[in-house]
Amino acid sequence: MAEDSDHDLLQDRCVNMIARLFNAPIEDGKQAIGAGTVGSSEAIMLAGLAFKRKWQNERKAAGLPYDKPNLVTGANVQVWPFSLDLISSLRTFHAGGSPFTGLLPASSFQLW
């Protein structure tokens, strides 16, 4: 990310701390793989791509189709799902509701 090796070391330490905090499956003596981002939109898009890859690997292992990933979000999401749709072939569905009230139960059933 940066040309400063101290910065890179600090970033790697932070990635490993967060990975272990969330119980990432890391073998003893191994390092977590991660990336630093400037803002939350970049971070959530990287997380979305990682989520997609994990989903595909699980579906492949189970012998199920893995070519049409979906993502269901609340109505209160920001711009990132639309950007993620464009770069990752995810199909995003927005559950009913409003940014102020959150998910409305009756409209959420329309997704099914």
C-alpha positions as a Python dict, from the first residue, in 0.01 Angstrom:
ca = {
    (1, 'M'): (0, 0, 0),
    (2, 'A'): (271, 249, 90),
    (3, 'E'): (639, 272, 16),
    (4, 'D'): (720, 301, 386),
    (5, 'S'): (822, -40, 519),
    (6, 'D'): (732, 58, 878),
    (7, 'H'): (383, 143, 757),
    (8, 'D'): (356, -194, 583),
    (9, 'L'): (464, -377, 898),
    (10, 'L'): (210, -190, 1106),
    (11, 'Q'): (-63, -260, 853),
    (12, 'D'): (24, -631, 850),
    (13, 'R'): (11, -641, 1230),
    (14, 'C'): (-332, -474, 1227),
    (15, 'V'): (-464, -716, 962),
    (16, 'N'): (-346, -1011, 1172),
    (17, 'M'): (-497, -870, 1492),
    (18, 'I'): (-834, -821, 1325),
    (19, 'A'): (-819, -1166, 1161),
    (20, 'R'): (-755, -1332, 1496),
    (21, 'L'): (-1019, -1118, 1667),
    (22, 'F'): (-1276, -1256, 1422),
    (23, 'N'): (-1141, -1613, 1448),
    (24, 'A'): (-1018, -1633, 1089),
    (25, 'P'): (-894, -1984, 1007),
    (26, 'I'): (-518, -1917, 1017),
    (27, 'E'): (-267, -2196, 1073),
    (28, 'D'): (-15, -2152, 1354),
    (29, 'G'): (286, -1956, 1237),
    (30, 'K'): (104, -1824, 929),
    (31, 'Q'): (0, -1468, 849),
    (32, 'A'): (-348, -1350, 758),
    (33, 'I'): (-401, -1207, 412),
    (34, 'G'): (-560, -864, 408),
    (35, 'A'): (-547, -516, 269),
    (36, 'G'): (-559, -166, 404),
    (37, 'T'): (-810, 79, 265),
    (38, 'V'): (-849, 453, 275),
    (39, 'G'): (-1222, 457, 339),
    (40, 'S'): (-1516, 246, 447),
    (41, 'S'): (-1654, 205, 93),
    (42, 'E'): (-1332, 42, -22),
    (43, 'A'): (-1327, -176, 287),
    (44, 'I'): (-1682, -301, 243),
    (45, 'M'): (-1623, -369, -126),
    (46, 'L'): (-1316, -580, -42),
    (47, 'A'): (-1521, -761, 221),
    (48, 'G'): (-1796, -818, -37),
    (49, 'L'): (-1549, -969, -282),
    (50, 'A'): (-1409, -1193, -8),
    (51, 'F'): (-1764, -1295, 87),
    (52, 'K'): (-1838, -1382, -277),
    (53, 'R'): (-1523, -1595, -309),
    (54, 'K'): (-1599, -1779, 18),
    (55, 'W'): (-1955, -1844, -98),
    (56, 'Q'): (-1833, -1975, -434),
    (57, 'N'): (-1579, -2209, -272),
    (58, 'E'): (-1842, -2350, -35),
    (59, 'R'): (-2088, -2403, -320),
    (60, 'K'): (-1821, -2572, -537),
    (61, 'A'): (-1729, -2805, -250),
    (62, 'A'): (-2096, -2899, -208),
    (63, 'G'): (-2139, -2961, -582),
    (64, 'L'): (-2391, -2678, -616),
    (65, 'P'): (-2410, -2402, -879),
    (66, 'Y'): (-2185, -2108, -792),
    (67, 'D'): (-2222, -1873, -1089),
    (68, 'K'): (-2509, -1651, -970),
    (69, 'P'): (-2433, -1499, -629),
    (70, 'N'): (-2695, -1282, -463),
    (71, 'L'): (-2669, -1026, -186),
    (72, 'V'): (-2973, -909, 10),
    (73, 'T'): (-2938, -576, 189),
    (74, 'G'): (-3161, -346, 386),
    (75, 'A'): (-3299, -32, 226),
    (76, 'N'): (-3060, 177, 431),
    (77, 'V'): (-2739, 84, 244),
    (78, 'Q'): (-2534, 348, 71),
    (79, 'V'): (-2375, 349, -273),
    (80, 'W'): (-2130, 59, -228),
    (81, 'P'): (-2366, -226, -330),
    (82, 'F'): (-2416, -69, -672),
    (83, 'S'): (-2040, -42, -722),
    (84, 'L'): (-1993, -398, -601),
    (85, 'D'): (-2257, -516, -849),
    (86, 'L'): (-2056, -363, -1132),
    (87, 'I'): (-1721, -516, -1043),
    (88, 'S'): (-1818, -855, -904),
    (89, 'S'): (-2125, -994, -1087),
    (90, 'L'): (-2319, -996, -760),
    (91, 'R'): (-2691, -939, -791),
    (92, 'T'): (-2805, -712, -509),
    (93, 'F'): (-3161, -715, -381),
    (94, 'H'): (-3281, -444, -145),
    (95, 'A'): (-3538, -547, 113),
    (96, 'G'): (-3829, -311, 161),
    (97, 'G'): (-3811, -34, 414),
    (98, 'S'): (-3672, 312, 439),
    (99, 'P'): (-3340, 454, 551),
    (100, 'F'): (-3515, 588, 859),
    (101, 'T'): (-3718, 291, 976),
    (102, 'G'): (-3506, -2, 859),
    (103, 'L'): (-3650, -326, 728),
    (104, 'L'): (-4027, -346, 718),
    (105, 'P'): (-4129, -707, 791),
    (106, 'A'): (-4420, -729, 548),
    (107, 'S'): (-4218, -603, 253),
    (108, 'S'): (-3925, -830, 328),
    (109, 'F'): (-4137, -1133, 240),
    (110, 'Q'): (-4175, -1000, -115),
    (111, 'L'): (-3814, -1109, -176),
    (112, 'W'): (-3910, -1473, -138),
}
